[in-house]
């Protein structure tokens, strides 16, 4: 079997496999092929971490209740070795993990998919005052009781109804320069701001409940729940922002926890913590209707990137773009004939451009490399060994990046603060290679390879930042088999490059 036949067989097999899986996922499973969709599905992931102490561990977490206007599509739990159960308590639905003899750091994952339902939604029914316990101030010292009553009397004089009273009270607690009464209560009452506000509103016999939730947005990691107060003003429930005292009418706010119950309770372990991640993906209506049954029948979806925790999914959204950048490098180097400083350095620079924006990234790259070359030219006179010289250049690059960040912050240029996304080691090697190239072949070759690297990086940036490419790379990672097949085919090409036509133009004429 000849090598050419082997290459053709391998590339055909890879391409056919990739296209077949894409066809199956689109045609049979209903996964969206185009990124322009009508509905958004949000995946919310909760990550609970703690350290076991060779004891039995019980972890309890509050779970969200059904919410008007937001539909919970599915729930998933990843807890290797832990028992899991859900139960109804007086304070609502809770999830419980349990295990004996837990040692060392542990992670528990809980995720759910939610869909924002279009249209107007019915207001929440009121809660009768008798259903809530009446708050008193008797457990506070007499001085704090008088302070709280005076504050409430002052707020009442500056308000007209329940809505304005609540808004004014929250504004007083959130002011940059709060009143003396607010300062005393926050400092000496031993309660958080939301607990104090809740107590004072209930003391005024206002129906109120504590709310903790998060805004449904795209690709957020390590976020905490946002506390709010839900107040019944006599007509409807109003959600109040604790920082501004304004009513929140955002249908994208998802309530995770309500009431006085704790978010998580961990017994038998230490250093417990919980953080949330959020991811958005666009799906067709038909997929939303059928996906639950399809997922059960299709093992391919149970072994996909969507089963990973949300934070890891967001990481792979960037990683899966690298092969498409590599394809651009292969095309421009082998078929066009552009020369670059380093093989895949342009791909890493393109990834940095995606975080810094193209214009700011180009300016920062040229400035860092330019200043690095100047300093590297001095280091060459010291006759340092290669490893020491590279290390020195890397430290210089870090210092340059730090200086640029500080200077840009002082000048109010926020774009330059993203300079930290540039790969420091790659920049150091680039400066070293260009410096050696300058010494051996002159400045012309440095500008040719440096310019070629930037051209390839810009082309890779446009490909990798395209919404369609990003959508296809994450939803259909099997397309990487097709990219691999194309790269193998191009790798067998040994003919003239496009840039060489200029060299042989006289022969054609």
Secondary structure by P-SEA (a helix, b strand, c coil): ccaaaaaaaaaaaaaaaaaaaaaaaaccccccccccccbbbbbbbbbbbbbbcccbbbbbbbbbcccccccccbbbbbbcccccccccccccbbbbbbbcccccbbbbbbbbbbbbbccccccccccccccccccccccccaaaaaaaaaaaaaaaaacccaaaaaaaaaaaaacccccaaaaaaaccccccaaaaaaaaaaaaccbbbbbbbbcccccccbbbbbbbbbbbcccbbbbbccccccccccccccccccccccccccccccccbbbbbbbbbbbcccccccaaaaaaaccccccccccccaaaaaaaaaaaaaaaaaaaaaaaaccccccccccaaaaaaaaaaaaacaaaaaaaaaaaaaaaaaaaaaaaaacccaaaaaaaaaaaaaaaaaaaaaaaaaaccccccccccccaaaaaaaaaaaaaaaacccaaaaaaaaaaaaaaaaaaaaaaacaaaaaaaaacccaaaaaaaaaaaaaaccccccccccccccccc
